Amino acid sequence: MSKNDGFPGSVGLHLADGVPLLHPEEQVFAAMLEGWRNQQLARNLARSTVEAQQRQVRRFFEHAGEYPWHWSPQLADEWFTDLRAVHHVSKSTVRGYQGALRTFCSFLTDPAYGWAAECEQRFGTHPVQVINEVNAAAHVAEVEAEPQRRAFTREELQALFDHADEEIARKRAAGRKGWLAAFRDVTTFKTAYGFGLRRNETRMLDVVDFGRNPHGREFGEYGVCYVRHGKAKKGSPPKRRSVLCVWEWVAEVLEQWVTEVQPLLGREDNPALWPSERAPRIANKQLNRRLAAYRDELGMDPALDFHSLRRAYVTHLIEDGFDARFVQEQVGHEHASTTSIYTCVSSDYRTRTLRRALDATIDEALGPGGKGA
């Protein structure tokens, strides 16, 4: 196969045959990344996935200090050891990085694309696969989340929201402009909990992403939340779903935000539900920092994070007697087992459930006459 074949990612589309390069190592590496990008896009992978994988490969390049034709499994092992031991990244993150590196090396070593032959000609060596069955991280557990992560209890949620509301009142009474941002942030938390949303699903909401539920008129214009940026499968576009409002107070909070407060912070041409002072919409890191600040001020468990709002939503719906299938659909889980992982029901709920089951068993055993039979 000629190196000038014009399929996406092939060396012939990125390096002219026989033309000397001013900075050959840098230029060949840049061409490799560009070719890999085109190859992945041709496979219909999402741009966000492609960009994330390129960032991960560049991180390995920066750590190794070597170009791909000098990479080895030993260099990969050193990097992942550093990520785990020094930076304390999660197991799933390591697997994600290894997946990106494995895919990139597979692309480079595939004879059809011509990169191995190009490196042999220019540098006297060629790329190899650095992630193999021996050093690849295995996915052996269904749940790999840190065990300390959990849902907010109802009491903790109430304390969090009350504290945030008091902060708004204090700043507003002092004439400080920061009350608008504080109002936005706590409304973001309440919305994330009220609809069981992930962090990015919450951040990416627009004002128009709500509608009426004809079977829930008490919720007004906020009976349904249309999530357009749901968690996607790897390489796929964001998954859409609709989430029904189940608590009236959530609709009231949103109506107050949209009609009274959001116009003071946003611009008419900005569709974002949560505009930032310096950007079209608030950043994920800002949400994390604000929630962590309130949590720490209240002396709460450091394990509670933004995702704990979603865990709490699942838990509280189950405790309130909502059907498990309904909860699964609300949060967008493909499998019921995933929803069960999120459920952290209280000991009181489990005790009540056990008591009801035991009482029902006793009543059935005694028969229609009960004890007096």
N, C-alpha and C positions, 0 to 999 in steps of 0.2 A: 504494500500500500504506500503510495507516495506521501511524503510529508506535506505536500501542497493540497491534499484533500481538504475540502472546505466544510467539514462538519464541525459543529461547535466544540471548542476546546482544543482542536488539533494545533500542533505547533506551527503548521504552515500559515495559519491565520494570524499569528502573533509575531513571528520572527521570519524575516525575509531570508531565503536560502543564500548562504555564501556572503552575506553582508556583515562586515566586522562591526562590533559594538564598542561604544566609547567606555561604558562601564558594564562589561558583560555579566558579571555575577548579579548585580542589582537589577539589570534589565531583564535577564532571563527569569529571575525570581518573580518580578512584577508581571511578566508575561504568563508565567505559570498560574499565578493567582487569578489573572484576568481570564485565562483559558478555562480554569476550573469553575469560575463564576458563570461563564457562558454555558458550560456543560450542565451545570446544575439548573440554571434557568431553562435550558432546553428540556430538562426532565420535568419541568412544570413545578419545581419547588418554589415556595414562597420567597420573596425577596428578603424578608426579615430573617428567614432561616439561613439563606445563603450568606448574608452579611454577618450574621452571628458566627457562622462556621469560619469565615475568613478571619474574623477577629481572633478566634481561638487559635488558628494556625499561626497567625502573626505573633501571638503571645508565646507560643512554643519557639518560634524562630528567635525572638528576643532573648528568651531564656537560654537556648542552646548556643547562640552566637555563631551558628553555622548555617550554611545554605542547604536546601533539601538534598542535594546530591552527596552531602556529607553526614546526613542524619543516620542515626543507628538506634536500635532498641534500647541500648544503654542510656543514650541521651534522653529518650522518652521516659524511661524509668526514673531518672534523676528528677525530671520535671514533675512527674506525678507524685513522687515522694515529697518534693518541696511543697506542692499544693496541699497535700494531706497533712504533713507534719508541721509546716510553718504557717500556711494560710488557712488551714482547717476548713477547707472546702468540703462540701457534702459528697457522699458516695455517688449520688446521681449526677452531680456536676462533673466529677472525674469521668464517669462513663460518657457524658456528653462531649467532653473535650477529646476523649479517646476516639469517639465516633467520628468527630470532625477530622482528626489527624489520620485515622485509618482511611477515611473516604478520600482525603487529599492524596495520600500515598498510593492508593489504588488507582487514582486518576493518572498520577505521574508514571507509574510502572506499567500501565496498559500500553502495549506496543502500538495499538491503533492510533494513539494520540501523538506518538513520536517524541515525547519528552525525554525518555531514557536514552534514546539514540542521540538526541541533540546534546544532552549533557556529556555523553561519552565522547562525542566529537569535540566539544568545546573545552571540557574540563578533565577528560581522561577517567571519569568515574560516572556513576549513575545512581539515581534514587533507589531506595529499597523500602519495603513495607516495615514500619517500625512498631506497629501494633499487631500482635499475633495472639494465638490461643494461649500462649504461656503468660504474657504480661497484660492481657486485657482484663479489665475489671468485670467480674461476673455479677449478674443480677439474680441474686439467690433468695431475696426476701420480697414478699408482696408489698410490705410497707417499710420504707426506708426513712421516713420522717424522724426527726429527733424526738426521742421519747418524752421529753419534757414539754413539747408543744401541746397545747390544749385549748379548749374553748373558754371564753369568758363565762362565768356564772351570771345569773340574773342580777345578783347583788353587785358584782363587779361592774357589769354594764351600767347599771343605774348610777353607781358612784362615778364612773368615767364620764357619763353624759352630764350629770349634775355639775361635776367639777369644770367641765368644758363650758357649760352654760354660764357658770359663775364667772369664769374668766372673760367671757364676752361682755357680761354686764359690768365687770370692773373696768375693762378697757374703755368701754363706751362712756361710762360715767366720768372717766378721767379725760375724755375728749381725745383719746388716742385713735388714730386711723386703723391701727392693727385689729380693731374689733371686727372689721369686715373679713379679714383673712381667718380670724379665729372662728367666726360664724360659718364660713365656708368649710373649714376643716371638720368641725364637729358635725355639720350636716352631711359631709362626705362619709364620716364614720357611721352615722345613723342610717344612711341610705345603703351602705355596704352591708350592714347587719340586717336592715329591713327587707332586703331582697336577696340576701345570701350571695353577694357578689365577690368575685376575686378582686384583687387590688387594681389590676389594669382594666378589668371590665368596668370598675367604678370610675376610674380616671378618664376613660375614653367616652363616657356618656355625653351626649348632647342634649340640649333643652328639648328637642323634638322627639327624644327616644322614650316617650311615655304616651299612653293612650287610655281611653276608657275601657272598662270591662262591663259589658252589658249585663252581666250577672252579678256585678258588684258595684252598683251605682253609688254606694256610700263612699267610695274611694275617689269619686270625681274624675279629674283628668289624669290621675296617677294610679289607675287600676291595673295597668300593665306596664312593665318595664321591658323595652325591646333591646336586648343585649346584642350588639353588632360586632363586638371585639372579644368574643369568648375564646377560651383556651383552645388552641388548634392542635391537631396531631402534627407530628414533625413533618415539615415541608408542605403542609396544607394551609389554606387561607383560614382566617379566624372563623370560629364556629358561632353561628347565630342561634339565639333562643329567645323565647318570651318568658317573663317571670311575673306571676300574678301577685298583686299586693294582698297581704293577709292581715295586716294590722292597720287600723284607721290612722293611728298617730303618725305612721310613715308618710301617708299622703298629705297630712296636715303640715308636717315639717317641710316637705318638698314644695308645697304650694306657697308657704311663707317665703322660702328661699327664692323661688323663681319670680314671684310677683313683687316682693318688697326689697330683697337684699341683693340678689345677683345682678340686677341692672346697675347698681351703684359700683360694682367691681368690674363688670365686663364691658365690652364694646358692642355696639349694635351689629357689627359685621363678624363677631366671634360667636360661633354656634355652641361652644363648649359649655357644659353645665357647670364646670368648676374652673373658671378662668384664673390665671395667675397674674400677679402684678407685673411680671416681666416677660411672660410667655403666653401663648394662646390658651394653654391649660396647665393645671398643676402637675408637678412631677411626682413620680412614685417615691423618690427619696424624701421629698418634703412631707408626704403623708406618713412615711415611716418615722421620721424625726418627730413630728408633732404628736403622734400617738405614743411614741416612746417617752416623750417629755411628760405628758399627762400621766402615763402609767407610773413613771418613776416618782413624780410628785406625790402620787397617792400611795407609794410604797407597795405597789402590786408586784406580782410574780414577773420577773424579767422574761419568762418564757412566753408571755402574752404578746402577740404581735398583730399586725393588720389581718392576717389570715385567721386569727382566732375569732374575729367577728363572723366570718363565714362558718367556722366550726360551731359557734354558738347558735347561729340561725338553724342549722341542721338539728342540733341537739334540742333546742327549745321547741321546734315544730314536732319532733318525735314525742317529746314529753307532753306536749299539748294535745296529743292524740291524732295528729294528722297522719294520713295513710303514707306508708313508707314509699310507695311508688310515686305518689304526688311529690314528696320531698325530693326524690331522685330526679324527677323531671324539672322541678324548680331550679335545682342547682346545676343541672346539665351533666350529670354523671351517666356514662354509658352503661355502667354495671352497678347493680345494687350493692355489691361488695365494697365498692369505693365509697358509697354513701355511708355504709356501716362503719367504715374507718373513721369518718368525721364525727360520728355520734359519740358524745361523752356524757351520757345521761347521769344525773346526780344519784347519790345513794338513796335519797328520799324517794325518787321516782322508781328506782328498782325495788325498794321495799314495798311501796304501794302496789306495784305490779305483781309482786310475789304474793302479797296479802290477798289481792283480788283472785289470783289463780287458786290459792289454797282454799279460800272461802267457796269458790265455785265448785271445787272438787268435793269439799265436805258436803255442800248442799246437794250435789248430785248423788253422793253416796247415801245420804240420809233419805232421799226420796221426797215425794211431794208432801208427806206429812211432817218432815223435819224431825226435830227431837221429840216432838209430842206424839210421833207415830207409834 
